[in-house]
Amino acid sequence: MNQTAFWNVTWGYLCVQLIGFFGLVMNVLSYQANTNKRIVRIQIFGCLFWMVHFLLLGRFNAGAYTAAALNAGGLLRNCVFAMRPRKWATHPAWLYIFCFGYVLCGVLTWNGPVSLLPMAGMVLGTVSLYVLKPKLTRRLGSACSCGWLIFNILTHSIPGAACETLTLVSIATAMIKFDRKARPLPE
């Protein structure tokens, strides 16, 4: 490979990673919002950045196309969840529609067993958002993030791996803070 081609590939790869970092920033900023509606709206932009990131990352690693398709589904999910005060958006069928859609995305973009990781992550993530029980949401969310973390490492998504690492630290902190039962002091 000549030097010009090397730099074109390198700069292209760096730009793909930069787009992913915008997705990471949107995810982090979303949890600073004070209403569920604002959280979901900011995450819509995060899904857009992640979708583009993984779509472009597919040039370097074909497994990333599964994540691009799943983030497109996540974008649709968040658009529906942003409308939750409306009766149609609160219907329980959405849980099954989105879970089926994620499995379908995984099958249509199949790139071997690695495709199972983000597919399972999106299904678990959707269920965790649906149950509305913080303790269960955190447990399912940690399993979801573990799958995505492994996938991001395998597909060389640096911002994806960083995002899931931050998410796991946040979940662990919340589990320690909120989910542990108070232990009596020894006598």
Secondary structure as GFF3:
##gff-version 3
##sequence-region A 1 187
A	DSSP	alpha_helix	3	30	.	.	.	ID=ss1
A	DSSP	alpha_helix	36	57	.	.	.	ID=ss2
A	DSSP	alpha_helix	64	82	.	.	.	ID=ss3
A	DSSP	three_ten_helix	87	90	.	.	.	ID=ss4
A	DSSP	alpha_helix	93	108	.	.	.	ID=ss5
A	DSSP	three_ten_helix	113	115	.	.	.	ID=ss6
A	DSSP	alpha_helix	116	131	.	.	.	ID=ss7
A	DSSP	alpha_helix	134	154	.	.	.	ID=ss8
A	DSSP	alpha_helix	158	174	.	.	.	ID=ss9
A	DSSP	pi_helix	175	179	.	.	.	ID=ss10
###
